[in-house]
Amino acid sequence: MKKFDIIRFALSNFLRRKARSALTVLGVVIGTAAVVIMISIGIGMNKGFEDQISSWGDLRKIEVYELYSEWNDETGEEIINENRIPLDDITLEDIRSIDHVKAASPYSRQYYYLIKDGKEKISSSQLIGIEAASMKDFDYEILYGRLLDERDVGTTNFVMTYDIPFNFYNPRTDEEIWYKFAAEGEELPFNPIDPKYSYAYTWYYNYGSGAIDATKPRIITEEAHCVGILVQDSANNYMMECYMDIDGLKSMSEKLDKNRDRYYNTEGSSSGVYSTTLINGVDVNDTVAEGRQSLYDEIMVMCDDTDHVLDVQEEISDMGLRPSSNMDYLAQTQEQTKFLRSVLGAIGAVAFFVAAISIANTMVMSIYERTREIGIMKVIGCKLSDIRGMFLIEAGIIGVVGGVFGVLLSYGASAGINYLASKGDMSMMGIDPTTSAISIIPFWLDLVALALATAVGVVSGLYPAIRATRLSALEAIKNE
């Protein structure tokens, strides 16, 4: 028997009993749709968590701190790290040598007051010192001007965030502004990089208010230049921050801190000196590796892909440092919901199992009804493999047709779930359905579901097909 004839016989048998075939296909449709929907909800949960945590900051970024101490889970005591690895240039280069590290930069935070045109200032902002040449590698998005680069090394040039221009006020005439964030799409009140505007930094919180104590040293400012402004970040990841080359910031800090110490007559008490930090009676500043000293508050690391973040973190941790990233929270959240996603998958699997039983039952009943036909085929010399193939192909057709309609049904169900969730203001595990879909069906899931439905059909038809080949030809012909 030719292969085409086998397929034609299988298809004609499938269409011969339309009602039974339709009911069997319906079982596969429901099973396929159930699997796709349940898995799509699990995928939607993962994507929702990822979107939510991504809004806190780039998932590829790792913050690295010194490991001063660790907690002993058994005793509940804090154990001092007796050989603390400092955040210096040696550590920075060691981190850069790790596979999948795209960039690493020292990171230092300072709090100074930004003065505009010598008369307006900002009440509170954070000045971040980074390696100017590596700013582009951390995927900051520029709106006007440019990011810091090699030209800014050792200078007081800076890049400001979108919210900074909204927070300047005149201390003599205006009410003080604290953290005014721009509404989404709100236009800037002025162009910060226009050369007609001048900037400077000072340590003095009351600068520009008018009264000056002439008995104290003159309060100095350090001139700075704005070279760029970042795009608006609706999640406020950057908040009130300006970015300056770390060497330039260090030089400026030494001048401003020296002036502050002279003003308060506390010279030599703060610049470059660690405060004493005791843990269980031990000063942690005495535990640093011999001959080395920490130069930075932290080191910021950018990985080349989110898939490698946890591996890079593990290597950094093995170095004796304390890494932290948003991927930690994402991994923890996904682990906490792993059981729920497993239950959803199990529900879909049960539906598929029921569909498999339905297919097997249909094919067995088909054998009983076609016993005489099978006997005649054997007598005229039809190969057993052809008879077996005919039943397997028929079962496969049921699986394919059911799989196709099941996938189509799942798209409709998924759209319905997402619509009802967004309109009904429902949330799942803290996921906002207005910004993240509850059910997501990727293309690969369609292919897997279709292949699984076909495989279930073929496997379910295997026993009936073998049973058909084992019928005695003479007994089958006698059967009425």
C-alpha positions in Angstrom: 0.0 0.0 0.0 1.4 3.4 -0.9 2.0 6.0 1.7 -0.5 8.4 0.1 -3.2 5.7 0.3 -2.5 5.1 4.0 -3.0 8.8 4.7 -6.1 8.9 2.5 -7.7 5.9 4.4 -6.8 7.5 7.7 -8.4 10.8 6.8 -11.5 9.2 5.4 -11.9 7.1 8.6 -11.5 10.3 10.6 -14.3 12.0 8.6 -16.5 9.0 8.5 -17.8 9.3 12.1 -18.0 13.1 12.4 -19.7 13.3 15.7 -17.3 11.0 17.5 -14.3 12.6 15.9 -15.5 16.1 16.8 -16.0 15.1 20.4 -12.6 13.5 20.6 -11.0 16.6 18.9 -12.9 18.8 21.4 -11.1 17.0 24.3 -7.7 17.7 22.7 -8.8 21.4 22.1 -9.6 21.8 25.8 -6.4 20.0 26.9 -4.2 22.1 24.6 -5.9 25.4 25.5 -5.6 24.5 29.2 -1.9 23.8 29.0 -1.2 26.9 27.0 -3.3 29.2 29.3 -1.8 27.8 32.5 1.8 28.1 31.2 1.0 31.6 29.8 -0.1 32.7 33.2 3.1 31.5 34.7 5.1 33.3 31.9 3.0 36.4 32.6 3.8 36.2 36.3 7.5 36.0 35.6 7.3 38.9 33.1 5.3 41.0 35.5 7.8 40.5 38.3 10.6 41.3 35.8 8.8 44.5 34.7 8.1 45.5 38.2 11.6 45.0 39.5 13.2 46.5 36.3 11.4 49.7 37.1 13.6 50.0 40.2 16.7 49.9 38.1 18.6 48.0 35.4 18.6 44.2 36.1 22.1 44.0 34.7 23.6 46.3 37.3 25.4 45.0 40.4 26.3 47.2 43.4 29.5 45.9 45.2 30.2 46.8 48.8 32.8 45.9 51.3 32.0 42.8 53.5 32.5 44.2 57.0 30.8 41.3 58.7 28.5 38.3 58.3 25.7 36.8 60.5 26.1 33.4 61.9 22.6 31.8 61.4 23.2 29.2 64.2 24.3 31.6 66.9 22.7 34.8 65.7 26.0 36.7 66.2 27.7 39.1 63.9 31.1 37.8 62.8 33.8 40.3 61.8 35.5 39.8 58.5 39.1 39.8 59.7 40.6 40.2 56.3 38.3 42.7 54.6 38.9 43.3 50.9 38.9 47.1 50.3 37.3 48.8 47.4 40.4 50.1 45.7 41.9 50.0 42.2 43.2 46.5 42.6 39.7 45.2 43.5 38.3 47.3 40.6 40.6 45.6 38.1 39.8 42.1 39.5 36.1 42.7 39.0 36.7 43.9 35.4 38.5 40.7 34.6 35.4 38.5 35.4 33.7 37.0 32.4 30.5 38.8 31.3 31.4 42.0 33.0 30.7 44.7 30.5 31.9 47.6 32.6 32.9 48.4 36.2 33.2 51.9 37.7 34.0 53.3 41.1 31.0 54.9 42.7 31.0 57.7 45.4 28.2 59.7 46.8 28.5 63.2 48.1 25.9 65.8 49.2 26.6 69.4 48.2 24.3 72.2 47.2 24.2 73.1 43.5 24.1 76.9 42.8 22.7 78.3 39.5 23.7 81.8 38.3 25.1 82.6 41.8 21.6 83.2 43.2 19.5 80.1 42.9 20.2 76.7 44.5 18.8 73.2 45.1 17.9 72.2 48.6 18.9 68.6 48.4 20.5 66.5 45.6 23.0 63.7 45.4 26.3 64.1 43.5 27.5 60.8 42.2 31.2 60.3 41.4 31.8 57.8 38.6 34.5 57.0 36.1 33.7 59.5 33.3 35.0 57.3 30.5 32.7 54.4 31.4 29.4 56.3 31.8 28.3 55.3 28.3 28.7 51.6 29.2 26.0 51.9 31.9 23.3 52.7 29.3 22.4 56.1 30.7 20.1 57.9 28.1 20.9 61.4 27.2 18.3 64.0 26.3 20.3 67.1 25.7 24.1 67.5 25.4 26.2 64.4 26.0 27.3 61.9 28.6 30.5 62.2 30.5 33.5 60.8 28.6 37.3 61.0 28.5 37.2 64.8 28.1 35.7 65.1 31.6 38.3 63.2 33.5 39.5 65.2 36.5 37.1 68.1 35.8 33.9 69.3 37.6 31.8 68.9 34.4 28.6 67.1 35.3 25.4 65.5 33.9 22.1 66.1 35.7 18.9 64.2 35.8 15.6 65.5 34.3 14.1 66.5 37.7 17.0 68.8 38.8 15.9 71.9 36.8 12.5 71.9 38.5 14.1 72.2 42.0 16.0 75.5 41.8 14.7 78.3 44.0 15.9 81.7 45.2 16.7 81.5 48.9 16.0 85.3 49.3 12.5 85.4 47.7 11.2 81.8 47.1 9.9 79.1 49.3 12.3 76.2 49.7 11.7 73.3 47.3 12.1 69.7 48.4 12.1 66.9 45.8 9.8 68.3 43.1 9.5 65.6 40.5 8.4 66.5 37.0 5.1 65.1 35.7 5.5 62.7 32.8 6.1 64.7 29.7 6.4 68.0 31.5 8.7 70.4 29.7 11.9 71.6 31.3 11.7 75.1 32.7 15.0 76.0 31.0 17.7 74.4 29.0 20.4 73.4 31.5 23.2 73.1 29.0 22.8 76.6 27.6 26.1 78.4 28.1 24.3 81.5 29.5 23.7 79.5 32.7 26.5 79.1 35.3 26.8 76.5 38.0 28.8 76.0 41.2 28.8 73.7 44.2 29.0 74.6 47.9 28.9 72.8 51.2 27.0 75.6 52.9 23.4 74.8 53.5 22.3 78.4 54.0 24.1 79.8 50.9 22.4 82.7 49.2 20.1 83.6 52.1 21.8 86.9 52.6 23.3 87.1 56.1 27.1 86.5 56.3 29.2 86.1 59.4 32.3 88.2 58.6 34.2 86.8 61.6 34.5 83.4 59.9 36.4 82.4 56.8 34.8 83.1 53.5 32.5 80.4 52.2 33.9 79.2 48.9 32.1 77.6 45.9 33.6 75.4 43.2 32.6 76.2 39.6 31.1 73.4 37.6 29.7 73.0 34.0 26.6 71.0 32.9 27.4 69.0 29.8 24.2 67.0 29.5 20.8 66.1 30.9 19.3 62.6 31.1 16.0 61.6 29.7 13.0 61.7 32.0 12.7 58.5 34.0 9.0 58.0 35.0 10.1 55.4 37.6 12.4 57.9 39.2 15.3 55.6 39.2 17.8 58.5 38.9 15.8 60.9 41.1 17.7 64.0 42.2 21.2 63.1 41.0 24.1 64.7 39.2 27.0 62.7 37.8 30.7 63.9 37.9 34.0 62.2 37.2 35.2 60.7 40.4 38.6 62.3 40.3 37.1 65.7 39.7 34.7 65.1 42.5 37.5 64.0 44.8 39.5 67.2 44.0 36.4 69.4 44.6 35.5 67.6 47.8 38.9 68.2 49.3 38.6 72.0 48.7 35.0 72.2 49.9 35.6 70.0 53.0 38.7 72.0 53.9 36.7 75.2 53.7 34.0 73.8 55.8 36.4 72.5 58.4 38.0 76.0 58.6 34.6 77.6 58.9 33.7 75.4 61.8 37.3 75.3 63.2 37.5 71.6 62.8 40.4 71.3 60.4 41.7 67.7 59.9 38.7 66.1 61.5 36.9 64.8 58.5 38.8 64.8 55.2 40.0 61.3 54.3 39.5 59.9 57.8 37.2 57.0 58.6 35.0 57.3 61.6 35.3 54.5 64.2 32.8 51.7 63.6 32.7 49.1 66.4 31.2 45.6 66.0 31.5 43.4 69.0 34.2 45.7 70.3 36.3 45.5 67.1 36.9 48.6 64.9 36.1 47.3 61.4 38.4 49.8 59.9 41.4 47.8 61.3 40.4 44.7 59.5 41.2 45.8 55.9 43.8 43.8 54.0 47.4 44.9 54.9 48.8 47.8 53.0 45.5 48.7 51.3 42.8 51.2 51.9 39.3 51.7 50.5 39.0 54.5 48.0 35.4 54.2 47.0 32.0 53.9 48.6 31.0 51.1 46.2 31.8 49.7 42.8 29.1 49.6 40.1 29.2 46.7 37.7 27.3 46.3 34.4 26.9 42.8 33.0 26.5 42.0 29.4 23.2 40.1 29.9 20.7 39.5 32.7 21.4 35.7 32.3 24.9 36.2 33.7 24.2 38.5 36.6 23.8 35.9 39.3 27.0 34.1 38.1 29.0 37.3 38.2 27.6 38.0 41.7 28.7 34.6 42.9 32.2 35.3 41.6 32.3 38.7 43.3 31.0 37.1 46.5 33.8 34.5 46.4 36.3 37.4 46.2 35.2 38.4 49.7 32.9 41.3 48.7 29.2 41.9 49.1 27.3 42.2 45.8 23.7 43.3 45.5 21.4 43.6 42.5 17.7 43.7 41.5 18.2 40.2 40.0 18.5 39.0 43.6 14.9 40.2 44.3 13.7 38.8 41.0 15.2 35.4 41.6 13.7 35.3 45.1 10.3 36.3 43.9 10.3 33.7 41.1 11.4 31.1 43.6 8.6 32.0 45.9 6.0 31.5 43.2 7.6 28.4 41.7 5.1 26.1 43.4 2.1 28.1 42.1 3.4 28.0 38.6 4.0 24.2 39.0 0.4 23.8 40.1 -0.8 25.7 37.0 1.3 23.5 34.8 0.0 20.3 36.5 -3.7 21.4 35.9 -2.9 21.7 32.2 -1.2 18.3 32.2 -4.2 16.7 33.7 -6.4 18.1 31.0 -4.1 16.7 28.4 -4.1 13.3 30.1 -7.9 13.3 29.9 -7.7 14.1 26.2 -5.3 11.2 25.7 -7.7 8.8 27.3 -10.5 10.1 25.0 -8.3 9.5 21.9 -7.4 6.0 23.0 -11.0 5.2 23.7 -12.1 6.5 20.3 -9.4 4.5 18.4 -10.2 1.2 20.3 -13.9 1.6 19.5 -12.9 2.2 15.9 -11.1 -1.1 15.8 -14.2 -3.0 17.1 -16.3 -1.4 14.4 -13.8 -2.1 11.6 -12.7 -5.6 12.6 -14.0 -7.1 9.4 -12.3 -4.4 7.3 -9.0 -5.1 9.0 -9.3 -8.8 8.4 -9.9 -8.2 4.7 -6.9 -6.0 4.5 -4.7 -8.7 6.0 -6.1 -11.4 3.7 -5.4 -9.4 0.5 -1.8 -9.0 1.7 -1.7 -5.6 3.4 1.4 -5.2 5.5 1.0 -5.0 9.3 3.1 -1.8 9.3 0.6 -0.2 6.9 -2.4 -1.1 9.1 -0.5 0.1 12.2 0.4 3.3 10.3 -3.1 4.0 9.3 -4.4 4.0 12.9 -1.4 6.1 14.1 -2.0 8.7 11.4 -5.7 8.9 12.2 -4.8 9.4 15.9 -2.2 12.0 14.8 -4.8 13.9 12.8 -7.0 14.1 15.8 -4.0 15.5 17.8 -3.0 18.1 15.1 -6.6 19.3 14.5 -7.2 19.5 18.2 -3.9 21.3 18.8 -4.5 23.9 16.1 -8.0 24.8 17.4 -6.7 24.6 21.0 -4.0 27.2 20.3 -6.5 29.5 18.6 -8.8 29.1 21.6 -6.0 29.9 24.0 -5.3 33.2 22.3 -9.0 34.2 22.8 -8.9 33.1 26.4 -5.7 34.9 27.1 -7.0 38.1 25.6 -10.2 37.8 27.7 -8.2 37.2 30.9 -6.0 40.2 30.3 -9.0 42.4 29.4 -11.0 41.4 32.5 -7.9 41.9 34.7 -7.2 45.4 33.4 -10.8 46.5 33.5 -11.5 44.9 36.8 -8.4 46.4 38.4 -7.3 42.9 39.4 -3.7 42.1 40.4 -1.9 38.8 40.8 0.9 38.5 43.3 1.4 42.3 43.2 1.5 42.5 39.4 -0.3 45.6 38.0 -2.5 44.3 35.1 -2.7 47.8 33.6 1.1 47.7 32.8 1.8 44.0 32.6 -0.2 41.3 31.0 -1.4 38.5 33.3 -1.3 36.0 30.4 1.5 36.0 27.8 1.7 33.4 25.0 5.1 33.5 23.2 5.4 31.9 19.8 7.5 29.0 21.0 4.6 28.0 23.4 2.3 27.6 20.3 4.8 25.3 18.6 5.4 23.3 21.8 1.6 22.9 22.4 1.0 21.9 18.8 3.8 19.3 18.9 2.6 18.0 22.3 -1.0 17.7 21.0 0.3 15.7 18.0 2.5 13.5 20.2 -0.4 12.8 22.6 -2.5 11.8 19.7 0.1 9.4 18.2 1.0 7.9 21.6 -2.7 7.5 22.5 -3.3 5.7 19.2 -0.3 3.4 19.6 -2.0 0.7 21.7 -5.1 0.5 19.4 -2.8 0.4 16.3 -0.9 -2.6 17.8 -4.1 -4.2 18.8 -5.4 -3.9 15.2 -2.3 -5.7 13.8 -2.7 -8.6 16.2 -6.3 -9.5 15.1 -6.6 -12.9 13.5 -7.5 -12.4 9.8 -9.9 -15.4 9.7 -11.6 -14.4 12.9 -11.9 -10.8 11.7 -13.5 -11.8 8.4 -16.1 -13.9 10.3 -17.0 -10.9 12.5 -20.3 -9.2 11.5 
